[in-house]
Amino acid sequence: MPRKVPFSHRSSWSSQPNELTTLVASQKATGAVPVDMTLSNPTRAGLPYPPGLLSSLASPASLSYEPEPLGLLSSREYLASWYRARGQHRSAERTVLTASSSESYSHLFHLLADPGDEVLIPAPSYPLLSFLADLAGVRLRAYPLHYAGAWFIDLEMLREMVNERTRAILVVSPNNPTGSYVKESEAAALQELAQEQGLALISDEVFAEYPLQGPPRGRSLAEYDGCLTFALGGLSKLVGLPQLKLGWIFVSGPDIQVTEALSRLEIIADTYLSVSTPVQQALPSLLEAAEEVGDAIRERTHRNLTTLRRALEGTTATVLDTEGGWYTVLHLPSTLTEMEWTLALLRNGVHVHPGHFFDFPREPFVVLSLLPEPKDFDEGLRRILQTLEEKISIF
Ligand SMILES: Cc1ncc(COP(=O)(O)O)c(C=O)c1O
């Protein structure tokens, strides 16, 4: 009998199936294909990527390997100038390339926190963060976002949550899945708090270029320089290319802190050197496609949100205010629990995420992607309406 292998506590995640994953698996086994309203992969959304988009990955320049931990200077220069051309101040020297936003988070958790230290994150928000924090030994504590016709940060609660183990405040703007941008007044308050308490700000701005109501709300947190700030972006959302694995961190704040952060990040990045040379060399031509692909995604998300709002008008479901990003949230009647709604919808052939997946404090909410192709989105919507009718007419 071999001796038991001692796996780490940090990797002891539960893999127990729940009612939803069980139903998804059993439907799959019978060949039933629900409409996937959880779609987050842009490459599965039937978007018109420009022909030849990836040809720059085969540039002969990529045959030469010049390991630069923060990323090739020429690529960082191009990236910073791309942002400057859009009126946003960025510099190549304060830019770090990573293999994804997930890797950006991981680097920042290692840079800022020791095991047991805390990072304050919004709730509801994106569930990947808990795994990244477990791997880094960092404790996440959720500060609430409240909804009153629009989402806002509970700044008072956030302030009370800061203690001697707090290292950073994290914001997602616009947030996944609430679609809320950090408002100018919130950004100023966060900065003041971070400055006063000696904390860093991490601002995930991967969906910044996807406003759903007019131009993007508020400035990037990279534009403020009162406290050490890390603003995250990447090709995954900006050009709809998650498979190319390229993200970035813009570092801003007081010079002395920025210099220290960059020299430490350089060692963290040097430990992995995970960003491939071809994607760095191709960055300029990939960014040239950002407008075209971005426009196709914006047209899609606007169209689907407008259709959804119209279709649900006067029904028992409410579409919450959504300022940006690729997702939206429905508030459903409390005649069923969130899980009951999600299962009923799946039985009627439409897959959505239950709100608790994103840490909603109350029920019942479901989260829908705005990325699906119109014919799929409309069919999913038809099935949602059918489920609402069935479940509500019972009462
Ligand atoms: C808010 C947010 N940040 C980051 C990511 C991950 O981006 P990447 O593919 O660059 O790791 C996602 C993915 O859905 C996301 O929703």
PDBQT file of the ligand as one rigid body, heavy atoms in Angstrom, charges set to zero:
ROOT
HETATM    1  C1  LIG A 401     -13.282  40.947 -14.459  1.00  0.00    +0.000 C 
HETATM    2  C2  LIG A 401     -12.343  39.979 -15.130  1.00  0.00    +0.000 A 
HETATM    3  N1  LIG A 401     -11.016  40.158 -15.018  1.00  0.00    +0.000 NA
HETATM    4  C3  LIG A 401     -10.155  39.320 -15.602  1.00  0.00    +0.000 A 
HETATM    5  C4  LIG A 401     -10.591  38.244 -16.342  1.00  0.00    +0.000 A 
HETATM    6  C5  LIG A 401      -9.610  37.293 -16.932  1.00  0.00    +0.000 C 
HETATM    7  O1  LIG A 401      -8.951  37.809 -17.999  1.00  0.00    +0.000 OA
HETATM    8  P1  LIG A 401      -7.708  37.007 -18.619  1.00  0.00    +0.000 P 
HETATM    9  O2  LIG A 401      -8.279  36.154 -19.697  1.00  0.00    +0.000 OA
HETATM   10  O3  LIG A 401      -6.823  38.076 -19.137  1.00  0.00    +0.000 OA
HETATM   11  O4  LIG A 401      -7.072  36.226 -17.515  1.00  0.00    +0.000 OA
HETATM   12  C6  LIG A 401     -11.962  38.015 -16.489  1.00  0.00    +0.000 A 
HETATM   13  C7  LIG A 401     -12.443  36.880 -17.274  1.00  0.00    +0.000 C 
HETATM   14  O5  LIG A 401     -13.627  36.703 -17.523  1.00  0.00    +0.000 OA
HETATM   15  C8  LIG A 401     -12.862  38.903 -15.853  1.00  0.00    +0.000 A 
HETATM   16  O6  LIG A 401     -14.187  38.724 -15.945  1.00  0.00    +0.000 OA
ENDROOT
TORSDOF 0
